[in-house]
Amino acid sequence: MRLLIIEDDREAAAYLVKAFREAGHAVDHAGDGLDGYALAREGDYDVLIVDRMLPKLDGLSLVRSLREQEITTPVLILSALGQVDDRVKGLRAGGDDYLPKPYAFSELLARTEVLARRRAAATGQSEATAYRVGDLELDRLSHRVTRAGREIVLQPREFRLLEYLMRHAGQVVTRTMLLEHVWDYHFDPQTNVIDVHVSRLRSKIDRGFEHPMIHTVRGAGYVIRPDEPQAS
């Protein structure tokens, strides 16, 4: 998922950004309502996570303005105001979900994933729950990866990277594409973070097998294809 978190509490925002990135998602952050509104209008996000009490433009006004502009990106509102009337106001302002503080991150993550799936289904962009390339299989629901029946344990970012490669199997995936969809797109394009993660992923996916599946396309990016004897 690509998320926008609009939260003025720096400590809370830093925690959420870190947690969502560790879960394999790309995250942008805005520290006030006006900046958040601008980013939400311009960016292509799967879900917006909006704090209700924001400086410059409060969360409910922000959501109303987006809906008036016919921006339908799902919105999850976070607030210390958790009474029934508060939740109703948030939903009637245009929010798709409302989560009172304090909350468990696991619940926030689950609710965010539900909103993203609903959006994908509504726009006809729902994704497969499993991918297969040759003898390599990835199950998005169980987060399980196997090759030739052998289970491969991946870290969240490695899983997200492999998922993106498999979703575009046979196609060259550029570093820019990976930066935008697997990492926060504000990363420096010259960073070697992609090369490091691909190297780690390749060592897990291809080690012990005669033919590699993950290939480097010099000057372009990476491609994953069935384990046929081809030059890397």
Secondary structure by P-SEA (a helix, b strand, c coil): cbbbbbcccaaaaaaaaaaaaaabbbbbbbccaaaaaaaaacccccbbbbbcccccccaaaaaaaaaaaccccbbbbbcccccaaaaaaaaaacccccccccccaaaaaaaaaaaaaaaaaaaccccccccccccbbbbccccccccccbbbbbcaaaaaaaaaaaaaccccccaaaaaacccccccccccaaaaaaaaaaaaaaccccccccccccccccccccccccccc
